[in-house]
Amino acid sequence: QASFFQLFNGDHAKVRKLDEEITQRMGFKRSVAVCGQTYPRKWDGVVLSAISAVGASAAKFAGDIRLMAHRRELEEPFGDKQIGSSAMPYKRNPMRSERIGALSRYLLNLAPNALETASNQWLERTLDDSANRRIAIPESFLAVDAILLLVQDVASGLVTYPRVIAQHLAKELPFMATETILMACVQKGGDRQELHEAIRVHSHKAAYRLKAEDGVNDLLERIQADPIFAAVADDLESLLDPSKFVGRAPSQVREFMYEVVDPVLEARADVGVPDGEISV
């Protein structure tokens, strides 16, 4: 601010007032406290780190969808004429989610680039930052823009298959319920150590049949036929109610939507969602 200081005949107050007015005129609430000819390049790292955090969340979102798509529990949108695989016509590869993962991985590598540029500045600044940031910064914004368009497209057209989910749950729920069964027996006077050993043996045998033989999970039948579990034999069906194994998850989701997401959306109600074309 030396030039302005000279222009205002050494009046510090006028220099500060000019800085405040320019800051407000440009739509900012505050300016960088101390800077020279350019702002500290660490700010680039801060901005790109925030953008990369979006990429990290999007990649997690897309990765989970790919895993569940592999289990045929859900699918991302799939066009009538879309080709899922150029080699295998029957496949319905989650191409949008794959693309989110690819772009997010690229985006996540740009934030360290900006921080490395900041760390390599000599004294006030060296000019080796210019060529680098002219690529890294716009590429970050372009990448996150494409990622968000893909996320919006996937989320708005997600397809779930409750029957497949129910089939998978039916195979795994007996294993998940073993602790509940164990504690129910203990409450009715059973020896926990003996019950634990019995469940361990039955579970391993049932798992072997499920994985290596006919794919049937007969754990409940094994438990029901074992006299040591006679006290809860008639209660097994109620003990395996899936709703008893979700804890507060449904309430937590609603609370998160109402108390966290909705206020953010309301505060930004004037922000339009740009249109974008997704080609797969």
C-alpha positions in Angstrom: 0.0 0.0 0.0 3.0 2.3 -0.3 1.7 4.0 -3.5 -1.6 4.9 -1.8 0.2 5.9 1.4 2.2 8.4 -0.7 -0.9 9.5 -2.7 -2.7 10.4 0.6 0.3 12.2 2.0 1.0 9.7 4.7 -2.6 9.5 6.0 -3.0 5.9 7.3 -6.7 6.3 7.9 -7.4 7.2 4.3 -5.5 4.2 3.0 -7.4 1.9 5.3 -10.7 3.6 4.3 -9.9 3.1 0.6 -9.1 -0.6 1.3 -12.5 -1.0 3.1 -14.5 0.7 0.3 -12.8 -1.3 -2.5 -13.4 -4.5 -0.6 -17.1 -3.8 -0.1 -17.5 -2.6 -3.7 -16.1 -5.9 -4.9 -18.6 -7.8 -2.7 -16.3 -9.1 0.0 -16.9 -8.8 3.7 -13.2 -8.4 4.5 -9.8 -8.3 2.8 -6.6 -10.2 3.3 -5.0 -8.7 6.4 -1.4 -8.5 5.3 -0.3 -8.9 1.7 2.1 -7.4 -0.8 1.8 -7.2 -4.5 -0.2 -10.4 -4.5 -2.2 -12.3 -1.9 -0.4 -15.2 -0.2 -0.6 -18.2 -2.5 -1.6 -20.3 0.5 -5.2 -19.0 -0.1 -5.2 -21.0 -3.3 -4.5 -24.1 -1.3 -7.3 -23.2 1.1 -9.8 -22.8 -1.7 -8.7 -25.9 -3.6 -8.8 -27.9 -0.4 -12.4 -26.9 0.2 -13.2 -27.9 -3.4 -11.4 -31.2 -3.0 -13.5 -32.0 0.0 -16.5 -31.9 -2.3 -14.7 -34.4 -4.5 -13.9 -36.6 -1.6 -17.6 -36.8 -0.6 -18.7 -37.4 -4.2 -16.1 -40.2 -4.6 -17.4 -41.9 -1.4 -21.0 -41.5 -2.7 -20.1 -42.9 -6.1 -18.0 -45.7 -4.6 -20.8 -46.9 -2.4 -23.2 -46.9 -5.3 -20.8 -49.0 -7.4 -20.5 -51.5 -4.6 -24.3 -51.8 -4.2 -24.8 -51.9 -7.9 -22.5 -54.9 -8.0 -24.8 -56.6 -5.5 -27.8 -55.5 -7.7 -29.4 -53.7 -4.8 -29.6 -50.4 -6.7 -28.6 -48.8 -10.0 -27.8 -45.3 -11.2 -30.0 -44.0 -14.1 -29.7 -46.0 -17.2 -31.0 -44.8 -20.6 -33.0 -47.0 -22.9 -30.4 -46.8 -25.6 -27.4 -46.7 -23.2 -24.7 -49.3 -23.7 -23.4 -50.6 -20.4 -20.4 -52.3 -21.8 -18.9 -52.4 -25.3 -17.7 -56.0 -24.8 -20.6 -57.5 -22.8 -24.1 -56.4 -23.9 -25.9 -57.6 -20.8 -23.8 -55.4 -18.4 -25.1 -52.2 -16.9 -21.9 -50.6 -15.6 -22.4 -47.6 -13.3 -20.7 -45.3 -15.8 -21.7 -42.1 -14.1 -20.4 -43.2 -10.8 -17.2 -44.4 -12.4 -16.8 -41.0 -13.9 -17.4 -39.3 -10.6 -14.6 -41.4 -9.1 -12.2 -40.7 -11.9 -12.8 -36.9 -11.8 -12.7 -36.8 -8.0 -9.3 -38.6 -8.0 -8.0 -36.0 -10.4 -9.5 -33.1 -8.3 -8.0 -34.4 -5.0 -4.5 -34.3 -6.5 -4.8 -30.6 -7.4 -5.1 -29.2 -3.8 -1.7 -30.5 -2.8 -0.3 -28.9 -5.9 -1.6 -25.5 -4.8 -0.1 -26.0 -1.3 3.2 -27.0 -2.7 3.3 -23.9 -4.9 2.6 -21.8 -1.8 5.4 -23.5 0.2 7.9 -22.9 -2.6 7.4 -19.1 -2.8 10.6 -17.2 -2.1 10.3 -14.3 0.3 7.2 -12.3 -0.9 6.6 -14.3 -4.1 8.4 -15.9 -7.0 7.0 -16.0 -10.5 7.1 -19.8 -10.8 3.6 -19.8 -9.3 1.9 -18.2 -12.3 2.0 -20.9 -15.0 1.1 -23.6 -12.4 -2.0 -21.9 -10.9 -3.4 -20.8 -14.2 -3.9 -24.6 -14.8 -4.6 -25.9 -11.4 -7.2 -23.4 -10.2 -9.5 -23.4 -13.3 -9.1 -27.2 -13.7 -10.3 -27.6 -10.1 -13.4 -25.6 -10.7 -14.1 -27.3 -14.0 -13.7 -30.7 -12.4 -15.9 -30.1 -9.4 -18.5 -28.6 -11.7 -18.6 -31.8 -13.8 -18.6 -33.9 -10.6 -21.6 -32.1 -9.1 -23.6 -32.3 -12.4 -23.0 -36.1 -12.3 -23.9 -36.4 -8.7 -27.2 -34.5 -9.3 -27.9 -36.7 -12.3 -27.3 -39.9 -10.3 -29.1 -38.9 -7.2 -32.2 -37.7 -9.0 -32.6 -41.0 -10.9 -31.4 -43.6 -8.5 -33.3 -46.9 -8.7 -33.5 -49.3 -5.7 -34.4 -53.0 -5.7 -36.1 -53.8 -2.3 -36.6 -57.5 -3.2 -32.9 -58.0 -3.8 -32.1 -56.1 -0.6 -34.6 -58.3 1.3 -32.9 -61.5 -0.1 -29.5 -60.3 1.0 -30.8 -59.3 4.4 -32.5 -62.7 4.9 -29.1 -64.4 4.3 -27.2 -62.2 6.7 -29.8 -61.3 9.4 -29.4 -64.6 11.3 -25.7 -63.9 11.8 -26.5 -60.3 12.9 -29.1 -61.5 15.4 -26.8 -64.0 17.2 -25.9 -61.5 20.0 -29.6 -60.7 20.5 -30.5 -64.4 20.7 -27.6 -64.9 23.1 -28.7 -62.1 25.5 -32.3 -63.3 25.3 -31.2 -66.7 26.5 -29.0 -65.3 29.3 -32.0 -63.2 30.5 -33.9 -66.4 30.9 -31.2 -68.1 33.0 -28.8 -69.5 30.4 -25.0 -69.7 30.8 -23.5 -67.1 28.6 -20.3 -69.0 27.9 -22.0 -72.2 26.9 -24.5 -70.3 24.7 -21.6 -68.4 23.1 -19.8 -71.6 22.2 -22.9 -73.1 20.8 -23.6 -70.1 18.6 -20.0 -70.0 17.5 -20.2 -73.7 16.3 -23.6 -73.3 14.7 -22.6 -70.1 12.9 -19.4 -71.5 11.4 -21.2 -74.6 10.1 -24.0 -72.5 8.7 -21.5 -70.1 7.1 -19.7 -73.0 5.5 -23.0 -74.3 4.0 -23.8 -70.8 2.8 -20.5 -70.3 1.1 -19.4 -73.7 0.0 -22.5 -75.9 -0.5 -26.0 -75.0 -1.5 -26.0 -71.3 -0.5 -28.7 -71.8 2.2 -28.3 -70.1 5.6 -29.7 -72.7 8.1 -28.4 -71.0 11.2 -31.8 -70.4 12.7 -32.9 -74.0 12.1 -29.7 -75.2 13.9 -30.3 -72.9 16.8 -34.0 -73.9 17.1 -33.1 -77.6 17.1 -30.5 -77.2 19.8 -32.0 -77.8 23.3 -29.7 -75.2 24.9 -31.8 -72.5 23.1 -35.2 -74.0 24.1 -36.0 -71.0 26.2 -36.2 -68.7 23.2 -37.2 -71.2 20.5 -40.6 -69.7 20.2 -39.3 -66.2 20.1 -36.8 -66.4 17.3 -39.1 -64.8 14.7 -39.7 -61.7 16.8 -36.0 -61.5 17.7 -35.2 -61.4 14.0 -37.3 -58.3 13.3 -35.1 -56.2 11.0 -36.3 -53.0 12.6 -34.6 -53.9 15.8 -31.2 -53.8 14.2 -31.2 -50.2 12.8 -30.9 -48.4 16.1 -31.6 -44.7 15.6 -30.7 -44.6 11.9 -34.2 -43.6 10.6 -34.5 -40.8 13.2 -30.9 -39.7 12.6 -31.6 -39.4 8.9 -34.7 -37.3 9.4 -33.0 -35.1 12.0 -30.1 -34.5 9.7 -32.4 -33.6 6.8 -34.6 -31.3 8.9 -32.0 -29.7 11.2 -28.9 -29.5 8.9 -29.8 -29.9 5.2 -33.1 -28.0 5.0 -31.7 -24.8 6.7 -28.8 -24.7 4.3 -31.1 -25.1 1.3 -33.4 -22.4 2.6 -30.5 -20.0 3.2 -29.5 -20.5 -0.5 -33.0 -20.7 -2.0 -32.0 -17.9 -4.5 -29.1 -20.0 -5.9 -30.2 -21.6 -9.1 -29.0 -25.0 -10.2 -27.4 -24.8 -13.6 -28.5 -27.1 -16.4 -25.9 -29.5 -17.7 -25.8 -32.3 -20.2 -24.6 -35.7 -19.2 -23.3 -38.0 -22.0 -22.7 -41.7 -21.3 
